[in-house]
Amino acid sequence: MSNIKIEIRQEDVSKIKEICASYNRDPQELINILHACQEHFGYLPAEVQEVISAETGIPVAKIYGVVTFYSFFSMTPKGKHPISICMGTACYVRGAERVLEEFKKELKLQVGQTTPDGKFSLSSLRCVGACGLAPVVLIGDKTYGRVAPDDVKKILKEYE
Amino acid sequence: METIKLIIDNKEIEVEKGTTILKAARQLGIEIPTLCYLDLHDMNIENKPGGCRICVVEVEKRRNLAPACSTKCENGMVVKTHTNRVLNARRTVMEFILSDHPKDCLVCAKSGNCDLQNMATRLGIREIPGQEYAEMSTYKPDTSPSIKRDLNKCIMCRRCETMCNEIQAVGALSAINRGFMAAVAPAFEQNLEYSTCTYCGQCVAVCPTGALTEVDHTPDVLRALADPTKTVVVQTAPAVRAALGEAFGMEPGTLVTGKMVSALRALGFDYVFDTDFSADLTIMEEGTELLGRLKRHLNGDKTARIPILTSCCPGWVNFFEEYFPDLKDVPSTSKSPQQMFGAIAKTYFADKIKVDRKDLVVVSIMPCLAKKYECQREEFSVDGNRDVDFSISTRELASFIKQANIDFKSLEDSDFDDPLGESTGAAVIFGATGGVIEAACRTAYEIFTGKKLEKIDFHELRGLEGVRSAVIDFDGLPVNIGIAHGLANARKLLEEVRAGKSQFHAIEVMACPGGCIGGGGQPFHHGKSGVLKARAAALYREDANKPIRKSHENPFIIKLYEEFLGEPNSEKAHHLLHTSYFDKKKKIIVKQ
């Protein structure tokens, strides 16, 4: 991969510095710092990781290693309408995988990606505690239950 | 000392508390196989992630098998290292590792030197079950000026990560991703070229497979040798002669200077010269610079930057350009011996033999991979023509000699050519940590005091501790010398300089543990600690046997100044033999 240019707004630098300072810029607090930054920015782009590296002295390669190790952390921004498909046991046995395939096909997306217009992003998660409604799909704060592959087109239409 | 008694393979042994099963077994002469584990105790280097599980052993009353490298001995333990269960487990582990490993051993750069291949042989692996279903993880290969990465061959031993982070404090490589896609890579999976990599090559030196290898420049050299319009000159670094023999089965520490010269001549080089010559030249320039700065400092000149830092090591130069750009006026401006040689060869020598610099090809044989990058730096070329055209490693030379079916061991000794082949004992010790500063002291002392040194050997500057210091008495003036090898050690001394707390007048830094003898381009040590010690001893032996042991007494150096350069640090010397450094730190651009 070619050289990534690191450009970031002053206010974002200040926010990251503030978060790092609240953890005393302690390298041992990296996971907490990443959590706080992801909460603020929605994701952890290279720019954010570079500033965290400069603040804590942790090599940016190590930070990237942690970000790619834990599935919670993401380097791509979530869409305006983040779609999560539950792949917990109950949803899975009731066909969540086929629902996921349908979303992938409709949106031309892989799990972890966002549409080029920033509208939708796709992720999978494990059990939202609504097994009675399996298979379950979350879009933003809204929950859809007993979703069949055929419903996917209709659901997406709501967001046009 | 608290001790522990246990039984390994029916033999009783008493060991110090805290000893691992692996080390206890070694004391009994039992070699438990290891793969990810690496122990270079002379250098304080240890990698034991307990990840590969090849070293598993059976411990009585323990349910599962125990990794010997990271399991501590306990009183009354009964350990069995080669039961049926153990051998089956090792074989299964190996089969799993191999199932996701390319099978191109025949053409792999590491073939014959590969720890994974050797382990497969040792464990008697004859087939890899489930091949037809096995998915392979795929990564794009990456080639930098010095190092090639082929992550498909990475087995996640994480030795490179230990070297890059703990020993070198460079932080270019880290474990990334998880499960099947786990590998070791720079941040954001960018190419090594855009990372903080210094090209020290210590990752390559410890990689058990072909995942990390050097960029092979032998084909370029071969092409130059075959071109009748080119005059091809070769220079050999000090540390090469103490290690090249290992590639031909000779004992570590065997000096092969004379055979190496014969081999290079047989390969067709027109002139076989010595980087030791330009190491002597480096001492003249760097020593003069040191004395100049020291005198100004002693006279109260606040602009005289003290300590002066050596600048022969390109990995080290890359390191401070990346991490300490604010201190870039502290190191000596003297070019490295490799580049000084190139500059003199393409001016003074080219004129002497009446060859245009474009028709003169300078090849260097180096124990180092950073030298490949160094000779490609823009500031070291004239109108696009490099001072040093190609740099190949000790390993590449060994391979080249084998390809040319030269029977290295039976070669007669021969001598370097004149005038760039004559050198002193001071130059040869450049290859070991502490050697450059010892060579500088020999010359600086005599020039500063105007007296002859009574004792040429500065034993206080030798050794393998990571950071060393000594006070050298310059006839009443105490000169404080610092030495660091391994970049993590250098970083400590640099932090002191940055904080204005350094007590030293001069500091020698070598990026690689042990100095150039432990360079990233040397024959693989395969984790054997004694190899580096033997190489260092060989260089000090060569020094002791040299008739001239001080750089300023080299008759060809004296002649070079008389005929060409004038005096050390003259304008011409500055133009040809000195350089400046750059701020290479990656910039975070702040938008408003």
Interface residues (C-beta under 8 A of the other chain):
Chain A: M1 S2 N3 I4 K5 I6 E7 I8 R9 Q10 V13 A46 E47 Q49 E50 V51 A54 I58 P59 V60 A61 K62 I63 Y64 G65 T68 F69
Chain B: N165 V170 G171 A172 L173 S174 A175 I176 N177 R178 A185 P186 A187 F188 E189 Q190 N191 E193 Y194 S195 T196 K586 K587 I588 I589 V590 K591 Q592
